[in-house]
């Protein structure tokens, strides 16, 4: 059973009313408050329940993969937060089965290449990772195709 939430963002009714007609605005209203909490005190992460961590992990996944793929997600330090947690299982429960499937396939590649991707490198060496580790590319494309709204 999930632990009881000890840390919740403070969101005003006025802000909720302003953003309620746009799902992304509504989502990021809460996410921005979570990030403010984390910026003030990293220890607050210890008080988050599983659902809160899943929400944050999804935000990191989406932002990083849409910007630079799974290699960027891992290089920027979010690989373990997405791949070494129950994230994929939890988003299945939320109904995001296709995203969970992509993450599960990416985890296999992550496990094979994490040491190389996670090490600190120059920008040129980082860019070379895309040429060396090409197994993520189909998953990057699949994720983008699946998540981009038409």
Secondary structure, 3 states (H helix, E strand, C coil): CCCCCCCCCCCCHHHHHHHCCCHHHHHHHHHHHHHHHHHHCHHHHHHCCHHHHHHHHHHHHHHHHHHHHHHHHHHCCCHHHHHCCCHHHHHHHCCCHHHHHHHHHHHHHHHHHHHHHHCCCCHHHHHHHHHHCCCCHHHHHHHHHHHCCC
